[in-house]
Amino acid sequence: VRLAESGGGLVQAGGSLTLSCVPSGDTFSINGLAWYRQAPGKQRELVASITVVGGYTSYADSVKGRFTISTDGAKKALYLQMNNLKPEDTAVYYCKADSPYSFARGWGQGTQVTVTS
């Protein structure tokens, strides 16, 4: 499976951005999707995740109440609505597909989000 992210950019603190991730290839076997981020000098961390069946979501404490993860279901496109952005949200954001099958797992190439104070 291949994942293509878009929507990153430069925004002032307090602003909003929406990230998108469009999977292609064998998407039928994807059962979960997630957003991760990696800031310079830090480890990659889980931001939010969602199950394909049921749409169950989970969020890192640092983004609860500000970020919303969603998917369109059928096409399994993934979104991350980010509100009230803070400078500490600055990172490269990656989408990830999960599946019981290795051919349906993968990472996107990443999209840069920079928040200025």
N, C-alpha and C positions, 0 to 999 in steps of 0.2 A: 504494500500500500504506500502511496505517496501523499504527502501533506503539504499544502501550500498556504503559508500565512500571509496576511496583509493587514494594514491598518495602523501600523506603528507610526511614530512621529515625535515631534517636539511640541510640548504643551506646558503652559504655566501651571504652577500649583493651584489646585482647586478646579482645574479643568477636567475634561472628559475625553476619552478615546474609546473606540470600539475595535477590537481585533477580530479578524475572521480567519478561519482555517477550513480549507476545502480539501477533503480527501478524494483520491482517485485510485483506481485499481480495484482490488477485491475488498470493497467496503462492507459487503454483506456480513462478514464474520467479525466486524468490529463490535465489541460489547461495552466499551467504555472509552471516554475521551477526556483529556485533561489539558490544562495549561500549566506550564512550569515557567520559571524565570531564573535568570542567572545574572547577577550584578558583578561588576569587575572585582576580581579577587575573592569572590564568594562561591560557595557550592550552589549547584542548581537546586531550586526548591519548588515544591508543589504549591501552586497558587489555588487551583480549584479543579474539581473533577465532576463528571456527570456520567450516569449510566445510560446506555441507549434504551434499555427496557426500564420503564418506570420513571426515568428522568430524575433519579435521586442525585442530589448535589452535596458537595462538601467544600469547605473553604478554609484556607489558612486564617488563623486568628487576625493576622495583620491586614487582611482585606475584607473581612466580614462587614457587611453593611455598606460597602463601597463598590464592590465588584459583583457582577452577576454573570454566571456561566449559563449558556443555553445551546441547544442544538435544534436543527429543524427536523430531526427525526429521520425521514425517508432518505435524504441525501447525506445525512450525518455531517452536514456542515456544522462547524463549531464556532461559537462566538464568545467574546468576553467583553462585556460592557464595563468600563472602568470610569467611575465617577469620583469626584473629590480627590484627584490624584495628588500624591505627595512626592517630594524629591526622592524619598527612599524607595519609591516604586520604580525608579530608573533601573532598567535592566534589558537584556534581550529576552523576549518572551517566545516560548516554544510550545507548539501543540504536540500532543502525543496520543496515539491510538493504541488501545489495548485489545487483546483478543486471545482466546485459547490457542490460536494458530499463529505460528511465527510469521507466516507470510502476510498476515493482516495487522501486524504491529509495526509501529514506526514513529519517527520524529520528523517534524518540519524543520526547515532551515533556520527559523528564528526571525523575529522582527524586533527592531530596536524601539524602545520607548524611553524617551528622555523627558523628565519633568524638572523644570527650572523653578527656583524659588523667587 
